[in-house]
Amino acid sequence: MSNAMYNEMWHQTQEALNSLLDKESQKMVEPHRNQVFIFQMLATFYIKYVQIFRNLENVYDQIVHPQKRILIRKILDGVMGRILELKNEMVELELTEFHYFDDILQDLKLAPQQLDIPIPKYFLKEKLEVIKGREKILAQILAETGLDIQEMKLSIKTMSLEHAVKLIQIAERARQGRLRALFMKQIFLQEFRARQAKLVGEKMADVGAAALRIQKVWRGFHQNKKTERERQEEMVFLGMDPPPLFNAVSATIIQAERVTCLRDELQMKHEEDYKTALDTIKSQLQLIEGADIKENLRDQIRHWIIECRNLTGTFPEYPKAEEGGSAIIFSNKTPQQVIQDIIANQEEEEKRRKEKKREKKPVKKVKEKKVAKEKSKEEDEPWKMSPSAFRQTIEEGNNVYKEIWKNKDESLNFLQDYDPEIIKEEKRKELESEIRVQVDELMRQELKNIKLAVNREKELPVKAGKKKGGKNKNRGKKGRRGKDKDLTADRTIESLYKELVEEGLLVQTLKVNLSDYIGEYSYLGATLRRVSIEPMPSLLDVRQLITLYGVLPLGSAEVHQHAPLVKSLLLAGPSGVGKKMLVHAICSETGANLFNLSAENIAGKYPGKNGLQMMIHVVLKVARQLQPSVVWIGDTEKTFYKRVPNAERVNEPKRLKKHLPKILKLLKPDDRVLIVGTTRRPFDAEIQSFCRVYQKIILVPRPDYASRYVLWQQIIQRHGGVITSALNISCLAKVTDGFTQGHIVRVVRSVLTDRRLRQQQQKPLIAMEFMGALSTMDPIYQEEEDSFKNWYAKTPMGKKRALAMMGGNTGTAKDKGQKKGKKEKKEKKKKK
């Protein structure tokens, strides 16, 4: 696709964004009460923003014009943040993390796959060198300490000599048995042929009958092959089977990859040219226009001083440098407009003083009554969308697009290089603000001299008086410093990083993409909710939540700072559903460091209270300095045990329990640090302290039929298996109900050995081959899944959702929860 095509895509996306902003501003003004209508409105906006986000991400990755990329990046971050805000609105409205848009997708004529939120490629592209350098340092430290060799030793299973000899004997006897059986088979076949020859005898003399029999067999074989080929072509035509070379890498894909590499190089070159042009154009402007700008500013300020003196009778006070200097006065205004504003402000101040004198104490009582009435009306107020931190950014970017790029003729800029005229406009403003600072210093002194000359005013030196409450302030600062004291002020980040790696607290992330978490969409979610049945989320719903709460905020500093802040995340589900894989995927997609603070991993490390304090301090310090970072707490229920088992008391699993809420308080919007907990037995933990630490709780379910079908298909292919009509994947998906992704991967690995892969052409794979390995594994039963559901119903979000479901379908879920809570309190008071 050429640059012109991507420019056209950008223009179309901007048009869609412009119309969406107009619709959103109209809908926000209108009051709404019906929960169904509100959710449909929010969901429609959410889906449309996702479509715009997908297009913008593609455009930003492919366009090579440096100035366009800066604007697209600004809008892209704004759209990303707006998606997170709308998601938060839907969660507060429906009181659930999972939403289903079947009806809306049908109305908009979109496929469920178009709801998938892409991960922007610039998350890794822009800091690729930093990530590679960090990986080299980590590998070097592991090699020096020998931790990587220890891990390899642990992965290799040890075996006794007797067991090894026994295995060799079994293998040798089996080999000899196979050879003996083959030899006996050959003898049997020879004898059988001799017997057949005696029986047939003279019958074989008729050559014509023999030829006819051969023709009959051959024609039947040929027709069977033809029918099979035609049936296969029909299935491919109908879309039921993939084409023959579907998985083969075509020449077009190879060419596209080459073009992508060349485009990346061109982007880098244009970025460097643009950066050098910024400096050169600014220096040129300073030489050519600097003196004229300085003179014009001085004349403008002098004219303002004289006019103020003539109108008010006194010289004006010159604005301080901290307030912005003369830039505040002349911000898009002429000197005459500024003078009129000053006179109007003076008149307003006089009116306010008179009104304040007339005010009396009884007025306060009237105000208190008004406030009480307003509070009583708040309950009946219609639903309103909370203010957005990203709409202004999106609108600013959209306005810049309209002003500069919408109707710009770029027929002469075939190479899509930077535009020097736009740089000149930006740098002229920057140069003017720098010169204004110098002019302000000169004009302040000039104004003082004029005052002395005209009014004969002598400025008395200001006495350096003691500030009120100075001692108390200093004391407060000292106290704060004591609390936030840096325990490792004398050490470098490199040394702390090395220490954490050596202690095993900073671990190497597995290179796993979020797209490797395979699953299928839930097509019955909306239908089940209509019948008041809460469906279990699908695997792709889980993946989407991980993208929204984990990947996007960690990848973009702008989004993390202004979007609804998620500091902690809990993944709860049975073993084998991919919780650990999702943690590693978050780190891989964002280039984040991974800190392992699991109860088993920190056992015996940094002993005592001081040691624990030092460990937390070092982890947070390194995580902030080298952000983004993920702090992973595996089997996090152990940190919040109701009762610690006797076997685990030595490890002190509850060491971090009291400190985790403090860590969350220390994390600010600027700190791109996410705490992720994984648990397979959440019901063993104290639910109150558990939910206090983890803001978002995501249930990771066992895969449903659709997800199992896709899992079998893709995992077999990834391990080198060839799927033919002989392999009934639908049968495998039905039989493996209750089995997890981990089970399926282990089964495929055990069956698809190197020897079996070589035999596929002669002996295609069949479903029965996988049954033997499956029979040795225990599935996840429905009772265990129900226990996770029941546990989630006890969490704050689960309780609110249950109350909303019991309350009926009218009004918002948030209001229902508040009203029910008030009724319960009133009933308790009456009983007392």
C-alpha positions, 0 to 999 in steps of 0.5 A, a space after each residue: 500500500 502506497 503513502 497516498 493510500 495511507 493518507 487517504 485512510 487517515 483523511 477518512 478516519 479523521 472524518 469519522 472521528 469528527 462526526 463521532 465527536 459531534 454526536 458524542 457532544 450532543 448525547 452528553 448534553 441530553 439527560 438519560 434515565 433508561 439503563 438499556 439506552 445508556 449502555 447501548 449509547 456507550 457501547 456504540 461510542 466504544 465500538 466506533 472509537 475502537 474502529 478509529 483506533 485500529 485505523 489510526 494505529 495502522 496509519 501511524 505505523 505506516 506513514 513516513 511524514 514526520 510532522 503528520 506522525 506527531 499529530 497522529 500520535 497525539 490523536 492516537 493516545 487521546 483515542 486510546 485514553 477515551 476507549 479506557 474511559 468509556 470502558 470504565 463508564 460501562 463497568 460502573 453502569 453494568 457492574 461487571 468487567 465483561 460486556 457483550 455487543 452482539 446486537 450493536 455489532 449486527 446493527 453496525 454490520 461488523 464482525 466480532 473480530 473487528 472489536 479486537 483492540 490492537 497493541 500499538 507497534 510503537 510501544 516496542 519500536 521506539 525503545 527497541 535499543 533500550 530493551 535489547 540493551 537491558 536483555 543483554 545486561 540481564 543475560 550477562 548477570 545470569 551467566 556470571 552468577 550461574 543462575 541460568 545453568 541452575 535453571 537448566 539443571 532444574 529443568 532436566 530430570 535426574 534418573 537412577 542408574 537402575 531405572 536407566 538400565 531398565 529403560 534400555 533393556 525394555 527398548 532393546 527387547 522391543 527392538 528385537 521383538 519387532 525384528 522377529 515379528 517382521 521376519 515371521 511375517 515375510 515367511 508367512 507371506 511366502 507360504 501364502 503366495 505358494 498356496 495361492 499359486 497352486 489353487 489358482 493353477 490353470 484359471 490364471 491362463 486366461 489373459 483377457 479376464 485378468 486384463 478386465 479385472 485390472 481395468 475394473 480395479 484401476 477405473 474404480 480407484 481413478 474415479 474414487 480419487 477424482 470424486 475425492 478431489 472434487 469434494 475437496 475443491 467444493 469444500 474449499 469453495 464453500 469456505 469449509 476447508 482451507 486452500 491447499 497452500 493456505 499455511 505456506 508463506 507466499 511471495 507477496 508476504 515476503 515482499 510486504 515484509 521487505 517493504 515494511 523494513 524499508 518503510 521503517 528505515 525511511 521513517 527513521 531517516 525522516 525523523 532525523 532530518 526533521 530534528 536537524 531542521 528544527 535547530 537550523 531553521 530556528 537559528 536562521 530565524 534568530 539571525 533574520 527576524 530576532 532583532 525585529 521581533 525584539 523591537 516590536 515587543 518593546 514598542 508594544 509594551 511602551 504603548 501599553 504603559 503610556 495608554 494605561 497612564 493616560 486612561 487610569 492616571 497611574 502606571 500599571 504593575 508589570 506582571 511577574 516572570 512567574 505569572 508569565 510576564 507580558 505574555 499574559 497581557 498580550 495573549 491574542 489581544 491588541 494594547 487597546 483591548 488590554 486597557 479596556 480589560 483593565 478598566 473593566 476589572 477595576 470596576 468589577 472589583 469595586 462592585 464586589 467590595 460593596 457586595 461583601 460589605 452588605 452580606 450578613 450572617 443569616 445568608 449562611 443559613 439560607 445557603 445551608 438549606 439550599 445545599 440540603 435541598 440540592 442533596 435531596 434532589 441528587 438522587 432523582 437526577 438523570 445519568 450523566 457521563 463523567 468528564 473526559 480527560 482526553 476529549 480536549 486532546 482529541 479535539 485539539 488534534 482534530 482542529 489542527 488537522 482541519 487547519 493544516 492537513 485537511 486541504 493541504 496540497 502535497 502533490 510536490 512532496 512525493 517523498 513525504 519529507 518535512 514541511 519547512 513552513 510549518 516548522 517556521 511558524 512553530 519556531 517563530 512563536 518559540 523564539 518570540 517567547 524566548 525574546 519576550 523574557 529578555 524584553 520583560 527584564 529590560 521593560 521592568 527596569 524601564 518602567 521603574 525609571 519612568 515611575 521615578 522620573 514622572 511620579 518622583 516615587 522612591 522605592 524603599 527596600 523591602 525588609 526581609 521579614 520572617 515568614 509566618 509558620 516558617 518553622 512549622 513548614 520546615 518541620 513538616 518537610 523534615 517529617 516528610 523527608 523522614 518518611 520518604 527517605 531514600 535507603 539506597 541514596 549512595 548506590 546506583 540503579 545498575 548495582 540495585 538492578 544486579 542485586 535484584 537479579 542475583 536474588 532472583 526477584 527480577 526475572 527474565 520474561 518469556 517471549 510470548 505475544 498476547 495474540 498467542 493466547 488463543 480463543 474464540 468470542 462468546 456469541 451467546 453472551 447478550 442472549 444469556 444476559 437477557 434471560 438473567 443468566 450470567 455467562 462465563 467469559 470467553 478467552 478472548 474477553 479475558 485477552 481484551 481486558 488484559 489489553 485494556 487494563 495492562 498493556 495500553 496504560 503501561 505502553 503509553 505514559 500519556 494514557 497512564 497519567 490521565 486514564 482511569 488508574 489501574 494499579 493492581 490486577 488479579 487473575 483468578 482461575 484453575 491451573 492450566 488456563 494461562 494466567 502466568 502466560 498472560 503476565 509474561 505477555 504484558 511484559 513482552 508487549 510493553 517491554 516491561 521489567 518483571 519482578 517476582 514477589 511470590 511468597 515462595 520466591 521471597 522466602 528466606 530473602 531479606 530477613 527481618 522487618 528492616 530487610 523486608 522494608 529494604 526489599 520493597 524500597 529497592 524493588 519500587 526504586 528500580 521499577 520506577 526508574 526503569 518503567 514500565 514494570 510489572 510486579 508479579 505475585 504468583 499464588 497470591 492467596 498465600 499472602 492473604 491466607 485465612 490460616 497458614 498451613 503448618 508446612 508453609 509457616 517456615 516460609 512466612 507467606 504473609 510477609 507482604 500482606 500489610 505492605 501491599 496497600 502501602 505500596 499501592 498508595 506510593 504509586 502515582 499516575 506518573 509511575 507506570 508500575 502494575 501489580 499483577 497477582 495470579 491465584 488458583 485458590 482464591 477462596 483460601 484467602 481473606 476476601 476483604 484484604 484481598 479485594 482491598 489490594 486488587 482493584 480489578 479481578 478477572 476470572 480466567 475460565 476453562 475454554 468453551 467448545 469454540 475456544 477448544 476447537 480453535 486451540 486444537 487446530 492452531 496448537 497442532 499446526 504450530 507443533 508441525 502437525 498437518 490437519 486432514 479430513 481424517 482428523 476430526 477436530 470437532 470430536 476432539 473439542 467435544 471430548 475435551 470439555 473441562 480440559 484446559 489449554 495446558 492439558 491440550 498443549 501437553 497432549 499435542 507435545 506428547 503425541 507429535 514426536 519427531 518420528 510421528 511428524 515424519 510419518 504424516 504423509 503415509 499415515 495422517 493424524 487421527 483423533 484416537 491418537 490423542 485419547 491415550 494421553 488425555 486419559 491420564 489427565 484430570 479435567 477441571 470439573 463443573 463444581 470447581 468452576 462454580 466455586 470460582 463463580 461463587 467466590 467472585 459473587 462475594 467480591 465487592 463488584 460481584 455483590 453490586 452486580 447481584 443487587 443490580 440483577 435483583 433490582 430489576 431492569 429499570 434505572 441504572 445499576 449504580 443507583 439501584 445499589 445506592 437505594 438498596 443500601 439506604 433501605 437496609 440501613 433504615 430497616 436496621 435503625 427501625 429494628 434498633 
